[in-house]
Amino acid sequence: MTDQVVGGFGHERTGEAGEPATEDHASPAGPGRPVPGGDAERGTVSGVGGQFIGRQRELKALRADIERAGLDTIAGRKAPRARVLLIAGRPGSGRTALARELVRQLAPDYPDGVLHARLTEPGGSPVPPGRAAGDLLAALGTDVPPGADEDVLTEMLRAALAHRRCLLLLDDADDAEQVDPLLPDNSDCVVVAVTQGPLTGIPDVRPCTIGGMDPKSAIELLTRFTDSVRVTVDPQAAELLVEQCGGQPAALVLAGGWLAARPKASVADATKRLRGLPDDPEQPAGARPLSRAFRLVYGSLPQSAARALRLLALAPAGLVDAHTASALIGCSVTSARSLLEDFAALGLLQEHTADDPGHVPDAPHPHGQYVVPGCLAPMLHVLVTEEERPAEIQLARARMLERTVRLLQSCWAITEPEGSAAQRKLAGLPRAMRFPGPGAADGWLRSRQQSLMAAARAAVGDGELDTLARRLVSAFVRALIAHRGAEAVAGELYALHQLVLDVAERRELRREQAAALLNLGDLDARTGRTDEALDRYRSALEIARRANDPYAYGRAVESVGGTYQELGDWQRAADWYGRALSERLARGERADEARLYGRLGTVHTYAGRYGEALRSWRAAAAGYRRLGDVPGHARALSEAARVQEYAGRPDESLRTCEEAVELARQAGDLRLQGALRLRLADTLERLGDPVAARMHRTVAEQLLGGEASGLRNP
């Protein structure tokens, strides 16, 4: 018969997934519900409160390895790269906790801080080196060009670390091909790599291979979860339990959680239960203790709790909070929060820790996130696949994505003005899905960015939830831009537009495909990848033509012209701007007509075709006049005056510039007035009137202050 455990597993939870609840903050563990400390993601050797236990011999050997003379030193050469300390062990052996403790001890000797990257996703997929390099560059505060390829990003990372004294923790590496591109070309840096086996291909690396903990440390870890009396009265049973767990920290954490949930059970009871569980012959011998410990805890859960735990395997990036759990399971947010706390007390989840580039990431996350332990994730994935019907899995994913979309919409709407349609819609959401203010929404967005990006990738990769995937990406883009600005999140926007393009190509959504290509082209152009941008714009042009999308077609034509302008091909730029202008004229879009006349005037000026440039700028000025855009009219006239001056017609330039100054005065644009008066002063000096020139320059300096020297040409 299934055991009933403390902490809410003894009763059914009811309530709707969208039920109003308290705000999303993690509740502290209550009495009798200890939360495992350290790094239960891959098995911990830390106790409650984060105190490190055991592994002193390994720590001493790793620290000594830093001072060991490498092959280059022996050969009389300066080490060309950072020293790599390799910690190898099976998932659940406490390898990550050992690495973090080592980094914590070494951190004071590395004034430029600690960088952390995990190189395997919770589902087991390796993280591409380019993505890891981009994350590390962002942690260093270095601007990452959106869409840059892997070689560029890894080279940028090595350059950023060339003159720093840093520690790099590369966790859960799959092979040497992931690690090698991230190694700094700087012997003042040290890299701590965590993996399951040797990193063949990286020279001069001696792995520190870890297995089970020593019995004394293992019993001390076990004592952290249950009162010491139960261990003291039956030390032999405690030793047998450690033996049954193979000394593996993750297995001991689970066994300790099982005991903590049963105050009346003895250590011998846990040992007997573990011994009675059969081994899985398909698993390696080293993985069987953890598997048995997991089955002990999982088998003791009520049916509803066991199903909830299985569904958490679907959480993006292995990160889960109350809202994610609520949507996956189909319960209220309050019930989901209680479930997460119970699972954490049993060692089945771990509080997520913030990864800060300046220190070892060991502080609890401020926004109530938990992580599915990496050593347990494969077992949960097998269970959810075997126990849940595909339709139920798809429904859980759909609920989770729908909840995420609504939270992102709420995150964006909180930045809109009071009384707006977005704010009115926000007021109709349950309280659990509303943020108290923009600051709280921004904090939530930043803390969830990793899991939100993972959710978007998973939704697009699924292929069956494309409508939800498109809504998710759209809401994510709006929230990012609203809180951080398009420039600050250009890298994230590039990845999201690429996801939109993937869905649009798969579903043959021509309009969305064209829009995604245009957005990607704009980001390519902004980062100097002009040829790539031109290819994107041309592809968007062809797709927009087939889709009969006049907006995308017009934008694509103009963007092709802008790219040729950037390349200095004035003739082709003018030709494409002319095509775009014809489209606008045919549709009577007057504001765009005036703007395109100006762009034509610019390229004709660069090409030295002053007659055509002057006609274009006069047409632009006329367009702005008809629109009633006085500042635009003044600027167009100022450019016409510039062309007249270039063409050797200073008298006409003077009259045109005076007219532009008067318009700028009417518009109240002091900066434009000042810049135009500086141009007037230059023209008057060339015409031989220094007194009038001095007067205009004095007025300009009064209008512009310290800016006058840099604004000779508006």
C-alpha positions, 0 to 999 in steps of 0.5 A: 500500500502506498505510504502517506507522507507529510507536507500535503501529500496526504490529501487531495488538492483542488482548485482551478489552474487560474485560481487567484493566489498569493504572489509568486514567492517561495515559502521557507521550509517549515519545521520538520520539512528540511530542504536539502542544501548544496547542489542536488541538481547533480547530487550534493555533498553539502548539508542543510544551510549549504555547509560542505561535507567531505571530499577534502582529499579531492579538494586538496588534490585539485588545489595542488594541481593548479600549482603543478608544472604543466608540459609547457612549463617543463619544456621552458615555454609559457603556458598558452592557455588556462589550466583545466581542472577536471572533475569526473564522476557519474551524475549524482556523485556530487561532482558539481557540488565539489566543483562549486566548493573548489571555486568558492575556495579559489575565488578570492585569488581571482579578482575578475570573478567567477563565470558559470556555464552549464553545457548540457540541457536538462533533457540531455542535449548538449549546449552549443559552444556558441550559445555558451560563449554568448551567455558568458560574454553577457555575464561579463557585460560585453555586447554580443552581436545578435546572430553572430556565428559560433567562431565569432562568439568564442573568439570574442570570449577569448579576447574578453578573457585575455587580460582578466584573471577569472575562474570558469566553471563549465558544468556538465560538459559532454565532450572536449568539443564543447569545452575547447572553444571556451578555454581562455588563451590566458594562463592567469585563468583557471577552468574547472570542468565537470564531466562524466569521463575524460576530455580526450583532446585537451592536453595536460589535463588530469581528471579528479575522478570521484565515486562514493563518499567516505562512510563518515561524511556520508553518515554526516550528510544523512544526519542532516535530514533526520534527527541524529538520534535515529542514526546514533541508536543504530549506527550499523543500520546507518552504515548499511544504508550508506552502503545501499546508496553506494555512498552517492550523495544524490541517493543519500539525499533521497533516502534522507528525505524519505526518513525526514518525511517519516519521523517514526521510521527507523534507519533500518526501515529505509535500509530494508526498503532499499534492499527489497527493491530489485536492480534494473539489469539494463543500468550500469552498476554505478547508476543502480543505487541512485535508481533504487533510492529514487524508486523508494521515494517515488513509490511512496508518493500518493498517485496524484503526487507521483503524476505531478512529479512526472509532469514536472519533467516537461518544465522548460530547461528543468526550471519550474515555479508555482505557475509552471507546475500549476499549469502542467499539473492542472491545479491551483497556484497555491497547491502547486507551490505547496507541492514544490516545497514538499518535493524539495523537502524530499530531495526531488527538487532543488531551489534554483540558484542565481548564477552571478558572474561575480561570485559562486552561484549559491544564493537562493533564487529570489523568485521561487524557482526550483530545478529538476535535478539533472541526475533525476531528469532522465528517470522522470522523462522515462516515467512521463513517457511510459505512464502518460498518454501522448495526448495528456502530455500534449495537453499539459504542455499546451496548458503550460504554454498558455499560462506562460503567454498570459504571464508575459502579456501581464508582464508587458501590460504593466508597462502601459499607461493607466487607462489603456486597453492593455491595462484594462485587460490586465485588471481582468486577470486573476491576482496570481497572474498580475504583477504589483508594479513594473519593477516586479515584472522586470525582475520576474522576466529577468529571472525567468529568461532562461526558462522562457527561451527554453520554452520557446525553443521547445514549443517550436521544436514540438511542431504540434503546438505552432499556434501557441508557439507563435503567441509565446514568441510574440508576447516574449518579444513585446515584454523584452522590448517593453522592459529593456529596450530593443537595443539591449535585447537584440541577441534575444530578439534574433533568436526569437525571430529565427524561431518565428521563421522556423514555424512560418516555413514549416506552416507556409505562413508567407506573411510571417515568414517575410516579417521574420526575414525582415526583422532578422535582416534589420538585426544583421544590418545593424551588426555590420553583416551587410551581405547577410542582410541583403540576402534576407531582404531579397528572400523577404521580397520574393515571399512578400510578392508571392503572398501579395503583402504590400506592406512587407513588399514595400519595406523589403524594397526599401531595405534592399535600397538601404543595404546598397546605400550602406555598401556605397552602391549609389546607383542601385540604392537610388534604383531600389528607393525609386521602386519603393517610392512608386509603391508608396505613390500608388497607395497614397502613403504621403508620409512614406513618400516624403521620407523616401524622397529624402532617402533618394536625395541623400544617395543622389548627393553622395553620388554627386548628382546634385540636380537630381538630389535637389529635385528629390529634397524639394519634393520631400519638402513639399510632401512635409508641407502638405502633411503639416510637418513643420520640423520635417519641412525645415530639415528637408529645406536644410538638406536642399540648402546643403546640395545647393552649396555643394553645387556652387550656388551659395546665394540660393543656398543662403535663401533656402537656409534662411527659409529653413531657419524660419520654419525651425523657429516656428516649430520651436526646434532650438537644436535645428535652429542652432545647426541651421544658423551655423550653416548660414554663418559658414555660407555668409563667410564664403560670400564675404559677409563676416559681420553677419556670419559672426552674428549668426554664429553667436546666436547658434552658440547661445541656442546650442551651448557646448554642442555648437562645435559638433553641429556645423551640418544638421 
